[in-house]
Amino acid sequence: MIALVDCNNFYASCERLFRPEYNGRPVIVLSNNDGCVIARSNEAKALGIKMGAVFYMMEEMIKEHQILVFSSNYTLYGDMSARVMNNLARFAPAVEVYSIDECFLDLTGMTDLEAYAHRIRHSVIRNTGIPVSVGIAPTKTLAKLANKMCKHTGGVCVLDTEEKIRQAVETYQVEDLWGIGRAYAAKLITMGINTAADLRNMPIGFIQERLTIQGVRMWNELWGKSCIPVNDALDRKKALCTSRAFSRLTSDLTVLIEATASYASRLSLKLREDKSCATVISVRLLTNRFKTDQPQACPSIAIPLTHPVNNTHDIVHTALAGLRAIYLEGFLYQKVEVMATGLIPESEVQLNIFSKWNGPVYDKLSAVMDQINKHYGRGTVRIAAEGQEQTWAMKRRYLSPAYTTEWKDIIKTK
């Protein structure tokens, strides 16, 4: 049996965790630059607020219903996610972190699954304060389905018999199935396949002809035949990227240099945390494609590195060289993107005997910077090219404190 544990309204739950006076009040969390709604509490959903709703068009509604608004605090969400996942790891021998707020657990051999699911749920709520739902079924697809049903079953749903599975799929809409996108959902509905039961009852020949291999696996999983095992070993990343939209459009090369240096520095930290080295650094500039009255451009460049690296000096130096090579005057840029590809484990780096390499020196410097920033807070020591004021940084007017990762924001009691 497989369990899917899903954090309820995760971003909104994180925002309310350290402010209990907000419980029961509608909460929304905004995207980068406070553009649109990306998370809602149950109270906000009850008011009819849709995912992706444009924030500036909601001012009257926010005042009328006293809706609490927060900018995305990814540092807080990432830390709380790690706490939830560490807590869940105690309950199963194999655990697969599927996303920041979802986790699969292999419960093979476990008995009394209903009681065990409640135990998991209560443990996470007690130890982290984040409410979760637990869906259990023979396959990942059915576990996803069971988890969706949890809001009607008190936070826990166990599909451990064929009769329970049959009843569940009869009322479950096909567009809500894990792995069915909008295009496939529309296609299936036109064929009269409206529920998971309708899809399950189709012959395997029909599935093989009309859907991909993923569709065949899903069809088997709907019949309780596990085709997608819990993967407790994370696959090595093939690429890493850092990118954020600016708070305002800019054509200033100095501003773009600061942003690129900052993103490249952050990218190098990601590489070190992943214990990977990059062999290619790509830089791309983007204008705002929605501003149709302005000239558009999307210049990019990929630069092969002489040696695979993950230190800050080499990554920033290469990224800035790429930026200067692609910069075009006369355009207002909305975003710069820095990407590392061709990743290899840092323990498998091969050197080039035909070129000089100062890697060990720069690696030591990056390690010292990491230690200082870890102890005193991110950004305490940084590359001078990143600038001081960083006026280009994305707008986060409603940012909550970093309750769990900054000493100055830790809640104090008297």
C-alpha positions in Angstrom: 0.0 0.0 0.0 1.1 3.6 -0.8 0.2 6.7 1.1 0.2 10.3 -0.3 0.6 12.9 2.4 -0.4 16.4 1.2 -0.1 19.6 3.2 -3.4 21.5 3.2 -3.1 25.0 1.6 0.6 24.8 2.4 1.8 28.4 1.8 -1.2 29.8 3.6 -0.8 27.4 6.5 2.9 28.4 6.8 1.9 32.1 7.0 -0.7 31.4 9.8 1.5 29.0 11.7 3.3 31.7 13.8 0.3 34.0 13.9 -2.5 32.0 15.5 -4.7 35.1 15.7 -5.1 34.7 11.9 -6.8 31.3 12.2 -10.3 31.5 10.7 -9.5 34.5 8.6 -9.1 34.4 4.8 -5.5 34.3 3.7 -4.0 34.6 0.2 -0.4 34.3 -0.9 0.9 36.2 -3.9 3.3 35.2 -6.7 6.6 37.0 -7.6 6.3 40.8 -7.7 2.9 40.4 -5.9 1.3 39.7 -9.2 -1.5 37.1 -8.7 -2.8 34.7 -6.1 -1.0 31.3 -5.9 -2.3 30.0 -2.5 -5.6 30.4 -0.6 -6.9 29.3 2.8 -10.2 27.6 2.9 -11.9 30.8 4.0 -10.5 32.6 0.9 -11.7 29.8 -1.3 -15.2 30.1 0.2 -15.2 33.8 -0.8 -14.8 32.6 -4.4 -11.2 33.7 -4.9 -9.7 31.8 -7.8 -6.1 30.5 -8.3 -4.3 33.0 -10.4 -6.6 35.9 -9.6 -4.9 39.3 -10.4 -4.1 41.0 -7.2 -4.5 44.7 -8.1 -8.1 43.9 -9.3 -9.0 42.6 -5.8 -8.5 45.7 -3.7 -12.1 46.3 -2.8 -12.8 42.7 -2.1 -9.7 42.6 0.2 -10.9 45.6 2.2 -14.5 44.3 2.4 -13.7 40.9 3.7 -10.5 41.9 5.6 -8.4 39.4 3.7 -4.9 38.9 4.9 -2.3 39.2 2.1 1.3 37.8 2.0 4.1 37.9 -0.5 5.8 34.6 -1.3 8.2 33.7 1.5 10.0 30.8 -0.2 12.7 30.6 2.6 10.0 30.0 5.2 8.1 27.5 3.0 11.2 25.5 2.1 12.2 25.2 5.8 8.7 24.2 6.9 8.6 21.6 4.1 11.9 20.1 5.2 10.5 19.8 8.8 7.3 18.1 7.5 9.3 15.6 5.3 11.7 14.8 8.1 8.8 14.0 10.3 7.2 11.7 7.7 10.5 9.8 7.1 10.0 8.2 10.5 6.8 6.4 9.4 8.0 4.4 6.3 11.2 2.6 5.1 10.8 4.3 1.6 9.8 7.9 1.2 9.6 9.9 -2.0 9.3 13.7 -1.7 7.1 14.5 -4.7 6.9 18.3 -4.3 7.3 21.0 -1.6 4.0 19.9 0.0 3.5 16.3 -1.1 5.2 13.1 -0.2 4.7 9.4 -1.0 5.2 6.7 1.6 5.6 3.0 1.0 3.5 1.3 3.7 4.0 -2.3 2.4 3.5 -4.7 5.3 1.7 -2.1 7.6 -1.5 -3.2 9.3 -4.5 -1.2 10.5 -3.9 1.5 7.9 -6.7 3.7 9.1 -5.2 4.1 12.6 -1.7 4.4 11.1 -2.8 7.2 8.8 -4.4 9.1 11.7 -1.2 8.6 13.7 0.9 10.1 10.8 -1.5 13.0 10.5 -1.5 13.9 14.2 2.2 13.5 14.4 2.9 16.1 11.6 0.3 18.5 13.0 1.7 18.2 16.5 5.4 18.5 15.6 5.2 21.1 12.8 1.8 22.8 13.1 1.1 22.1 9.4 -2.3 20.4 8.7 -2.0 17.4 6.3 -4.3 14.9 4.5 -3.4 11.3 4.1 -4.7 9.1 1.3 -3.8 5.4 1.1 -4.3 3.0 -1.7 -2.6 0.2 -3.6 -1.1 2.5 -6.2 0.2 6.0 -6.5 -2.6 7.1 -8.9 -5.3 5.7 -6.4 -3.4 7.3 -3.5 -3.6 10.7 -5.2 -7.3 10.0 -5.8 -7.8 9.0 -2.1 -6.0 12.2 -1.0 -8.4 14.3 -3.0 -11.3 12.7 -1.1 -9.8 13.4 2.3 -11.6 16.8 2.6 -14.9 14.8 2.8 -13.5 12.1 5.2 -11.9 14.0 8.0 -8.3 14.2 6.6 -7.8 10.5 6.1 -9.0 8.2 3.3 -8.0 4.5 2.9 -9.0 2.6 -0.3 -8.0 -0.9 0.7 -10.7 -3.0 -0.9 -12.0 -3.3 -4.4 -15.5 -2.1 -3.3 -14.0 1.1 -1.9 -12.0 1.7 -5.0 -15.0 1.1 -7.3 -17.1 3.6 -5.3 -14.3 6.2 -5.4 -13.7 6.1 -9.1 -17.4 6.3 -10.0 -17.7 9.9 -8.8 -14.1 11.1 -9.5 -13.9 13.4 -12.5 -11.4 12.3 -15.2 -9.9 15.8 -15.5 -8.8 15.5 -11.9 -6.8 12.3 -12.4 -3.1 12.4 -11.8 -1.4 12.6 -15.2 -4.4 13.9 -17.2 -3.8 17.3 -18.6 -6.3 19.8 -20.0 -5.8 18.6 -23.6 -6.3 14.9 -22.8 -9.2 15.7 -20.4 -11.1 17.6 -23.2 -10.3 14.8 -25.6 -11.6 12.1 -23.3 -14.8 14.0 -22.4 -15.7 14.4 -26.0 -15.5 10.6 -26.2 -18.0 10.3 -23.3 -15.3 9.4 -20.7 -16.2 11.7 -17.8 -15.1 9.8 -14.7 -12.2 7.7 -13.6 -14.6 4.7 -13.7 -15.4 5.4 -17.4 -11.7 5.4 -18.2 -11.0 2.3 -16.1 -13.8 0.4 -17.9 -12.4 1.1 -21.4 -10.5 -1.9 -23.0 -6.7 -1.8 -22.8 -6.6 -1.7 -26.6 -8.4 1.7 -26.6 -6.0 3.0 -24.0 -2.9 1.9 -25.9 -4.3 3.5 -29.1 -5.5 6.8 -27.7 -3.1 7.5 -24.8 0.6 7.4 -24.2 2.6 4.8 -22.2 1.8 6.9 -19.2 -1.9 6.5 -19.9 -1.5 2.7 -20.0 0.3 2.8 -16.6 -2.5 5.0 -15.2 -5.1 2.6 -16.5 -3.4 -0.3 -14.8 -3.0 1.7 -11.6 -6.7 2.5 -11.5 -7.2 -1.3 -11.4 -4.9 -1.6 -8.4 -1.8 -2.8 -10.3 1.2 -0.7 -9.2 3.3 0.5 -12.2 4.9 3.6 -10.6 7.0 2.5 -7.6 8.0 4.8 -4.7 11.4 6.1 -5.6 13.3 6.7 -2.4 16.5 7.8 -4.3 16.3 11.2 -5.8 17.4 11.4 -9.4 20.4 13.6 -10.1 19.3 17.0 -11.5 20.2 17.6 -15.1 20.1 21.4 -14.9 19.7 24.2 -12.3 18.3 27.7 -12.9 17.9 30.9 -11.0 15.5 33.6 -12.4 13.3 36.3 -11.0 11.3 39.1 -12.6 12.5 42.6 -11.8 10.4 45.0 -9.8 10.3 47.2 -12.8 11.4 47.0 -16.5 15.0 48.2 -17.1 17.4 48.8 -19.9 20.3 49.8 -17.6 23.3 47.5 -18.1 24.5 48.2 -14.6 21.3 47.0 -13.1 21.4 43.9 -15.3 25.0 43.2 -14.2 23.9 43.4 -10.5 21.0 41.1 -11.1 23.0 38.6 -13.1 25.8 38.5 -10.6 23.2 37.9 -7.8 21.5 35.1 -9.6 24.8 33.5 -10.7 26.0 33.6 -7.1 22.7 31.9 -5.9 23.1 29.4 -8.7 26.6 28.4 -7.5 25.2 27.9 -4.0 22.6 25.6 -5.4 25.3 23.6 -7.3 27.3 23.2 -4.1 24.3 22.1 -2.1 23.6 19.5 -4.8 27.2 18.5 -4.9 27.3 19.0 -8.6 29.5 20.9 -11.0 28.4 22.7 -14.2 30.0 22.3 -17.6 27.9 24.9 -19.4 26.5 28.2 -18.2 23.6 29.8 -20.1 22.4 33.4 -19.8 19.1 34.7 -21.2 17.5 38.1 -21.2 13.7 38.5 -21.5 11.4 41.4 -22.3 7.8 41.5 -21.2 5.9 39.7 -24.0 2.6 41.1 -22.7 3.8 44.7 -23.5 2.9 44.4 -27.2 3.5 48.1 -27.7 7.2 47.7 -26.8 10.0 46.1 -28.9 10.6 42.5 -28.0 13.8 40.5 -27.7 15.0 37.3 -26.0 18.8 37.1 -26.5 20.6 34.1 -25.0 24.0 32.4 -25.0 25.5 29.1 -23.7 29.1 29.1 -22.7 31.0 25.9 -22.3 33.4 25.9 -19.3 37.0 24.9 -19.5 36.6 23.0 -16.3 33.5 21.8 -14.5 33.0 24.2 -11.5 30.6 25.1 -8.8 32.5 28.0 -7.1 31.0 31.5 -7.0 33.9 33.3 -8.7 33.9 31.2 -11.9 30.1 31.0 -12.2 29.6 34.8 -11.8 32.6 35.6 -14.1 31.2 33.4 -16.8 27.6 34.7 -16.4 28.7 38.3 -16.6 30.7 37.6 -19.8 27.6 36.0 -21.3 25.4 39.0 -20.3 27.8 41.5 -21.9 27.8 39.4 -25.1 24.1 39.3 -25.5 23.0 42.7 -24.2 21.1 44.7 -26.7 20.4 48.4 -26.3 16.9 49.9 -26.8 15.0 47.1 -25.0 13.3 47.1 -21.6 14.1 43.8 -19.9 11.8 42.1 -17.4 14.0 39.2 -16.4 17.4 37.7 -16.5 17.9 33.9 -16.3 21.1 32.1 -15.4 21.2 28.3 -15.9 23.8 25.6 -15.3 23.6 22.5 -17.5 25.7 19.4 -18.2 25.9 18.7 -14.5 28.2 16.1 -13.1 29.0 15.0 -9.5 31.7 17.1 -8.0 33.6 13.9 -7.1 33.9 13.0 -10.8 35.4 16.2 -12.2 38.1 15.7 -14.9 40.6 18.5 -15.3 42.0 19.9 -18.6 45.8 19.7 -18.8 45.9 22.3 -21.5 44.6 25.2 -19.4 45.3 26.8 -16.0 42.8 26.2 -13.3 42.5 28.1 -10.0 39.6 25.9 -8.8 41.0 24.9 -5.4 41.5 28.5 -4.4 38.1 29.7 -5.5 36.4 26.6 -4.0 38.0 27.4 -0.6 36.8 31.0 -0.9 33.2 29.9 -1.7 33.3 27.5 1.2 34.2 30.3 3.6 31.5 32.5 2.2 29.0 29.7 2.7 30.0 29.3 6.3 29.7 33.0 7.1 26.3 33.3 5.4 25.0 30.2 7.1 26.0 31.6 10.5 25.1 35.3 10.1 22.3 35.1 7.4 22.1 34.9 3.7 23.8 37.9 1.9 26.1 38.8 4.8 29.1 38.3 2.4 28.5 38.5 -1.3 30.3 39.4 -4.6 30.8 43.1 -5.0 29.2 43.0 -8.5 25.8 42.1 -6.8 25.5 45.7 -5.6 24.2 47.0 -2.3 20.7 48.4 -2.7 19.5 46.0 -5.3 16.6 48.2 -6.4 15.9 45.7 -9.2 14.8 43.0 -6.7 11.3 41.8 -7.0 8.5 43.5 -5.1 7.5 41.8 -1.9 5.5 44.4 0.0 3.7 41.9 2.2 6.6 39.7 3.1 6.3 37.9 6.5 9.3 37.4 8.8 11.7 34.5 8.3 10.6 33.0 11.6 12.7 29.8 11.4 15.8 30.9 9.4 16.8 34.4 10.7 17.9 35.1 14.2 16.3 38.6 14.2 12.9 37.1 13.2 12.7 34.3 15.8 9.7 34.7 18.0 10.6 35.9 21.5 8.7 35.1 24.7 8.8 37.0 28.0 
